Structure formats: C-alpha cells, structure tokens
Amino acid sequence: MNGIKIPSSYVEISQEEVKTVRTIRRRKTLGDKHGDIKNARKTWDEHADRYDEWYETFKGAVENHVDWELLKRHLPRNRDAKILDAAGGTGRITLPLAKMGYSVTLCDISPRMLNVARQKLLRAGVLDKVEIHECDVRKLRFADESFDFVLCWDGTSEAAKELIRVTRKGGKISVYLMNKCGVAIREFRENPDSAIALLRSKSNYVFHHGEKCMAVSVEEARELFEKVGIKVIEIYAVCGVLDSLSIQKKIQESRSWDDEFFKRTTEMVLRLSKEPSAKGLSRHLVLYGERI
C-alpha cells in the first residue's frame, strides 16, 4: 500500500504561546522538526503528571465532551472489537473505552504518560482490558489489520500510513489533522504573507510551535485519505471552535461553571463542528473513515 504523498514545500507558522499543557500535546511523535523522538519523549515525560489538568477547565471539558459525542456515533457496535488508541498518552480515550467493555491497546512514546494511564486504569478496575505499549506511532509494533478501530488524536499525518496498515479491511479510523484555514486565520494578524501563502498551497507542511505538521483543507483531507484506500465517512471541525464564541477567558479557564451554560455551549460547538460553512474556523479537523 502506498503512503500519503505530501508536498515538500513549507510555511513557517509563528503562533502566540498558549500557557497550557495542551499547547505541546502534538509533540508526541515529532519532538522537533527533525524528528527527535528522544527529546519528544523527554518533553512529554516532564508534563505527564499535569497533562490531564487542562481537561478540568471549562474549555478542556467542552472539547472533551464534543470529542466524545462525535466519537460515540462511530464506535463499533460489537464490544469485543479491538481498538487502538495511538499516541493516547494518559488514557483520556482509553479509560472510558475500557469501561464500555472494549478491548483497547494504548501506545505512546512517553513512559511517564503511560504510567499515569496505567494508574488511572488500575484505580478504575479495567487495567485487564488494556494492553499498553511504548512506541512511536510512525513505527507501530502490530501486524497488518490487527484492529477494528484505530484512532490517533495526538499524532501527525506522517503516521497515517502505519495507522491504515494496522486497520482491518472494513474497520474504521479516526485521525486529527491540522486545519489549513484555521492555521491561516490565526497566523494572518502576525504574518499575513505566510497565511496567504499557506492558503495558496496544496496540502502543505507548517511548523507549529517548532514541530512539523501537515495542514490541509477539508477537501484535501478527503482526497488524501481516499487515495490510500479510506472511504471518508465524515470530517468534523474540532479544537478552537469555542474561540469563535467569544466566551470570556476567565470562564474558559475556570474549573467550576454553570451546568446549563456548559450544556448550551457544548450544543453550539457540536453543531458548528458539523456545519460545512464553519469548518474553516477550527485548529484541527478530525476525519472518520473506513478502510476498503
């Protein structure tokens, strides 16, 4: 099977530093733009103990809720299905999947992140439902067609070939991608030339917080994955949609909130994530597809 072919051109993206652990979450497989896995592992090990804290804030809780609402409609009906949570870190997705009865394999390059996940799974009494492996998602240690469902929400587009390889024919895949339009919108204020250059390009790489990521539009994401045997089911806008609602920063960072406001906010974000005219607003796209 041929891998996704990515153009060799680059655009330098210089974003304002965001002061949360999540700003570095996408370093899991790259470390720096030269693919320094050792440094990536060190970075994530250092942040493992407080990585989950972001999801205790209003903004983190909203995004986690939206992620799950979108994921639930695509999960296998058969609870005996084998699921791979690639670059799954502290088990944010693995833990609830295991509680639902699925057989889950969790892999990540950070041993300390995996240790946090292991302790969470142990406390929840579902450690026996999960296999844990330390590995780079670009070099998975699993046989071809090992899993019924493969998700990778913290990896990079460079891992796509491996993720597809380990997905069985007829199985599903879920992958996060950098949203070209969202990146350009956020870049325009500081560097309009780079923003416009990115929109003029086709399936380009960007350097975001020192890491190399492929940025694509919705149409380009669909084209890229369909070329390598994935029937695209849906592409949603995720991460950053909340920013367009102009909710006060103190509310977004709060660890307590009004339940009714949370409910209205998550409904709004969910509706926007599916709205074609709004998909350019998000930082990421999440693609759901079936291997054919």
Stockholm file with secondary structure:
# STOCKHOLM 1.0

chainA/1-292         MNGIKIPSSYVEISQEEVKTVRTIRRRKTLGDKHGDIKNARKTWDEHADRYDEWYETFKGAVENHVDWELLKRHLPRNRDAKILDAAGGTGRITLPLAKMGYSVTLCDISPRMLNVARQKLLRAGVLDKVEIHECDVRKLRFADESFDFVLCWDGTSEAAKELIRVTRKGGKISVYLMNKCGVAIREFRENPDSAIALLRSKSNYVFHHGEKCMAVSVEEARELFEKVGIKVIEIYAVCGVLDSLSIQKKIQESRSWDDEFFKRTTEMVLRLSKEPSAKGLSRHLVLYGERI
#=GR chainA/1-292 SS CCCCCCCCCEEEECCCCCCSGGGGGGGTTTSSTTCCHHHHHHHHHHHGGGGGGGGGSHHHHHHHHHHHHHHHTTSCSCTTCEEEEETCTTTTTHHHHHHTTCEEEEEESCHHHHHHHHHHHHHHTCGGGEEEEECCTTSCCSCTTCEEEEEESSSCGGGHHHHHHTEEEEEEEEEEEEEHHHHHHHHHTTCHHHHHHHHHSSSEEEEETTEEEEEECHHHHHHHHHHTTEEEEEEEEESSGGGGGTCCHHHHTCSCCCHHHHHHHHHHHHHHHHCGGGGGGSSEEEEEEEEC
#=GC SS_cons         CCCCCCCCCEEEECCCCCCSGGGGGGGTTTSSTTCCHHHHHHHHHHHGGGGGGGGGSHHHHHHHHHHHHHHHTTSCSCTTCEEEEETCTTTTTHHHHHHTTCEEEEEESCHHHHHHHHHHHHHHTCGGGEEEEECCTTSCCSCTTCEEEEEESSSCGGGHHHHHHTEEEEEEEEEEEEEHHHHHHHHHTTCHHHHHHHHHSSSEEEEETTEEEEEECHHHHHHHHHHTTEEEEEEEEESSGGGGGTCCHHHHTCSCCCHHHHHHHHHHHHHHHHCGGGGGGSSEEEEEEEEC
//
